Amino acid sequence: MTENATPVPDTPKPPRRRMLILHGVNGCRTEMQPWREALSDDFDPEVVNLCGHGGREIPDALTMPRYAADLLGQMDALGLERPVIVAYSFGGVVALYLAAHHPERVAAVVTVASQWQYDQEAIRHVTHLLQVSRLTGLAHRREHLTKVHYPNDWRVLAQRLSAMYSSFEHEPPVTPEVLRGIACPCLVLSGSSDPITSADETVALHRCLPGSEIAMYPGVAHPPDRVPVGGLKRAILQWAGRHLAEAGVSRG
């Protein structure tokens, strides 16, 4: 640079788009930290504990309206006016419910291995997985749940989650009709051979969400550490580049 040259100011980088990452049922925010770290180069992600999880007070009854109201309160506290929500497993159902009932608060939704069809067989399977006697017999799982839900009793949470799932047979949290009314951009992700969320169910979710995209990778998606975080990041970035800017999604 010559002595009389005028310095060129650095071009400020645009603010990163706000993002909210949700864990799955009986999980906690710490399980999603690898996702947060992977996505933090390109987004501004927050990770929260859902109602009753991660040591938070366990309500007498867990319902989808309660999950949604609690999540809106957390979003307000974090200054998340209209984030992109990346949601794992049951968290994806919460995100879709929020997008359907509070569309002004959701910019876009990415679901990962989200089971949303709850017939009798699906409910039997999930409530079996949540049985306290079964989980107690799995030492590594019991120790994990004791740690992540401290100081609360993980057995109480499991029982109330089981009761919630049982209610879904007659009061499903989302239906095809509800999903078809969601207008925000959506990306549906999963593993092709996941034991919880079948490939057929993932495809059905994609077909119910207008204008959504779907991406599947070989293998399973449960538990969350089986999800290939690098592939997850690539899929989200590619989808975001195609859809979020033209959809007018705010970065604030």
N, C-alpha and C positions, 0 to 999 in steps of 0.2 A: 504494500500500500504506500502510495506517495504521501509526502508530508501534507499536501493540500486536499487529499482525497476525502470525500464525505463517507463516513462509515455507513454501511448498509445495516439497518436494524434486523435482528433475527425475526423471522416470521413466526408468530406465536402458534403453537400447536392447538388445534381445536380441543375442547374438553372431551374427555372420554365419556362415552354413553353410559348412563347409570344402569346398573344390573342388580337383580336380586336373585340369590341362589337358595333353593329350598331343598331340604333333605327329605328322606322317605319316612314311612311309618316306623315308629319305635327307634328312630335314628336321632341324630343331633347335628348341630352345625359343624362340629369339629370333624365329622366324617367327610364334609364337603370342602375342607380347606385345600386339598390338591386341585379341585376344580377352580377355586377362587384364585389360587396362585397361577394356574395355567391361563386364565382369562384376564388377569389383571394388566397385562401388557396392552390390551386393546380395549378394555372396558374398565369401568369403575364399579367393581362388584362388592355387594354386601351379602353376608350370610347370617341367617337368623335361626333361632330355635322355634319350631312351631309350637302352638299352644299345648301345654302339658309335657313337652319334651325337654331334654337337656337340663333337667333340674328345675324347670319352671313348674309352678303350681299346677296340679292335675285337677281339672274341673270334675264335678260330679258326673257330668255327661259330656261326651265329645260329639259335636255335630258339625256339619259343614258350615252352616251360618256362623257358628262360634269361631271356627278356624278362620273364616274370611274376615270377620270383625276384628279379631285379634291381629291378623296380618296387616290389615289397614292401619291399625293403631301403631304397629311397629314401623310401617312405611312412613307414617306421619312423623314419628320420632326421629327417623333417619333422614328426613327431607327427601324421600323418594316419591316424587309427585306422580311419575308415570314411567316406571322402569321396564326394561326387558326382563322377563322372569324366566330363569333357567331352573327347571324343577325336576327332581328325581323321583321316580316311582309314585307313591301316594302324593308327594308334593306336586306332581303334575296335575293331579285331579283338583287339588286346592287352587292351583294357578288357573286352570280352565274354568272353574267355578267363579273365580274372581273376574276373569275376562268376560264371562257371560253376564254376571250380575252387577259388575262395577267397571264397565268398559272404559270409562274415562280415566281409570287409574292404572291401566295396563297398556303398554306400548306394543308388546309382542310376547309370545310364549314359545319356549322350547321345552318339550316334554321328553324325558328320557326313561324308557321302560315303564311307562305308566299304565297300570291296569285300571280300566274304567268300566268294564262290563261285569256286573255283579249278579250272576245267576246263582242258584243254589250250590252248584258244584264249586264255583269260584269262592263263594263265601265259606263253604266247608273247608276249602284248602287254606284260605288265609287265617281263619279262626284256629285251624289245627296248628299252623305255624306260630300262632300267638299263645298257645296253651302254656300256662305257667309250669305245669308238670313237665312238659317237653323241654322248655327252655332251661328249667332248673337242672335237668339231666345233662345239658351241654355246658360243661364247665367253662369253656372259653367264652361262650355266648353269655352265660350268667354273669361272669366277671365283667364283661364289657358293659352289659346293661346296668349293672350295679354302679359302675364308675360314671357312665355318661349321664345317668338320670339322678345321681346324688344331688341333694340329700333326700330325694323322694324315693318311694318304694317302686321299683320297676314293675313288680308284680301287679300293683294297682293299675298302673298305666296299661299293661298288657290286657288286663281284664276289661278295662273301659274301652280300649281299642277294639277288642273282640265284640263287645256289645254294639259299638258303632257300626262295625262291618255287618253284623247280623241285621241291623235296621236297614241296610242298603237294599235288601231284597224287595222291600215295599216302598222305600224312599231313596232311589238312586241319586247320588250327588250330581251326576250329569247324565243326560240322555242324548240320543242322536239328534233330537229336535233342538235341544239346548245348544249342542255343539255347532249345529248348522247356523245358529244365529251369531256366532263369534266372528267379528269382522277384522280383528287385528291379525297381522302376519303370524303364522305358526310354523314351527318345525317339529316334526315327530321323529324321534330317534329311538333305537333299541338294538339289542343283539338278536340275531336270527334264531337262536336256540335257547332263549331265556326260559327258565323253569317257572317264572311267575307270570310274565307277560308274553303271550305267544306272538309269533309273527303275524298270525291272522288278526289278532286283536289290535296290533300296532297298525296294520294296513287299514283296518276298519276305522280306527281313530283318524287317520290321515284322510280317508274318504269322507268323513263327517265334517271335517274342518275346511271350509271354503278357501281355496287358494293356498292351502298348506303344502309344504314339501315333506318328503320322508327320506330318511337315510338309515340304512341298517348295516351292521358290521357282523362278521362271523363270530359266533360265540354267545356268551351269556352277559347279563347286565345286573345280576344280583349276586352278591351284595355290591355296594357302590364301588368298592375298590377293584371290581372286575371290569368296570367300564374303562376302555382305553382313553385316557384323558387327552392325549395328543390328537387322536382321531376326533374326539368330541370337539376340541378347539377348532380344528380345521373345518369340520362340518358347520359349526356355528358361524365362523368367519365368512365362509363362502356364501352361506345363506344370507347373512346380514348384508354382505356386499350387494347381493341381488335385490333385496327386498326392503331393508329398513330405510335407506335414504329416500327412495321414491315414495315410501309410505308416509313421509313427513315425520318420522320418529325423532323426537327432540333428544339432544345429547345432554340436556340439563337435568 
